[in-house]
Amino acid sequence: MALDELYKEVILDHYKTPRNKRGLPGAEVSCKKNNPLCGDEITIRAHLSDGRVQEIAFEGQGCSISQASASMLTEAVDGKSVTEAAALAEKFRGMMEGKVEPEEDVFGDLVALRGVVKYPVRIKCAVLAWDVLQEALAGATTSARH
Amino acid sequence: MTAIGGGMLDAERIRKDFPIFERTPHGKRLVYLDSANTSQKPRQVIDAVTDFYERHNANLYRAVYELAEEATARFEEARARLARFIGAPDPSCLVFNRGTTESVNLVAHGYGRKFLREGDEILLSDLEHHSNVVPWQFCAQATGAKLRFISLDEEGRLDLANLDGLITERTKVVAVTGQSNVIGTMPPIRRLADAAHAVGAVIVVDGAQLVPHNRVDVVELDIDFLTISGHKMLGPTASGGLYGKREVLDRMDPFLGGGEMIMEVHRDHSTFKDPPHRFEAGTMNIAQEIGLVAAIDYLEDIGMDSVRAHEKDLTRYAIDRLLDVGATVFGSHDAESRGGAVSFWFRDIHPHDMAQVLDQEGVCVRPGHHCAQILMRCLGVPATTRASFYVYNTQEDVDALIEALGKVEAFFGSR
């Protein structure tokens, strides 16, 4: 069934038992966005030091795709340098635009979201968390300069 | 399946008039439960549009050849037909345009900006579709008038306990929906119209959902403006328009400027035609409004009372079955007093996920905020799943929805 391609087991797993879904008191960076189409809402907070993501967590509500994507994001980005995290966000966006072939070792569980590409309306759901991350990191870079 | 309710309406037979039901999405019977969004079109409407383009197409008013005269005559006949359908006393009360959004913008501009001042109030309700909110926000920003909102009770009805405090000497416009596109609430329009008129205000009724599903008489309701979206009542997209009391339309400024709405154009000023043409600039939606005539004929052949009775039965049946399977149904559960837009929440499964699985079963519903974010906040949800009905829907469609919900539950499980 075509649905299984969209809602892969690993997506449902992240949706039902999201990773790193909690508040993060004292986080240096924090950003919240929503998707007006379906009311998806995601907040990402992270502790940064030495240019690395030391700890990252999300909170939010919304459809399985948006929430699973956020959960996967926190796993994928945890411990990465800010530069690596920003690069991954770009690659993820590329995958959702059908331009980037995902490498399993870089993408991990995120590969499962590739099926969303065939459902144009839902791409925004998958990308939302990454929008939030990019804005959060951009904020961190800006404040680091000051 | 036999017809339900009054037995006046045979939905299975009606379904055969709609070519789209020959489609089998994902190999399934097409179960179209999104008519509050846009309705499907019967062969008669499609043929009327085709016939116009094949045999009569020309622009209106400007030419003297036979085709143009035919096109003009048909367009003006369409105006008279739509006016009659809503009980308007005269075709000149009927302005053609793309539907409700354009109509509210027209009134907010042509009436609101002309007559509203700082300190005046525009009264809306928490039920309103964005098309009956945003144009009034523009108007308020431009004039200094203030927006107020009628809140809702537990069942999603307007809370009018303090009507005297809501509609006051400061109120200049009352703009409310005739039937909620999300939870089907049908506000007491005549009562609101009387209260508005008592303080010299005008009442604007968003008829996008009211007109397709009920017999409406603008004189009986004593409303100043009624918006009509033809695409929700079996007609072509971008058909419909605005009813306005002639004496009110006469006092209004034009909305869009351009060809055909003018009397004289000079370098420094222009003069304008009388209504309705004052409000019809540029080339009109000719084929669409002519197609809408076929839609009105189709609906009146069925009879609007039968349309309403049929939808009441389906709404009652759908609410009962949804409650049976444990869904939360928003708004009133009394089908007698509400329209057929049924919004629900099921097993904490997000409406977008739900709609995606339903699609695989051939069931078309609408997930989201339904252009009513204010109402979503009142209901305390980010979005709902909405099923809505029309003349071609049957109990079998509701059964298909319920059966598909079982698959949704199996797929996502409980969280």
Interface residues (C-beta under 8 A of the other chain):
Chain A: M1 A2 L3 L6 Y7 L12 Y15 K16 P36 L37 C38 G39 D40 E41 Q61 G62 C63 S64 I65 Y119 R122 C125
Chain B: H26 H350 P351 H352 D353 Q356 V357 Q360 P367 G368 H369 M376 V381 P382 A383 F411 F412 G413 R415
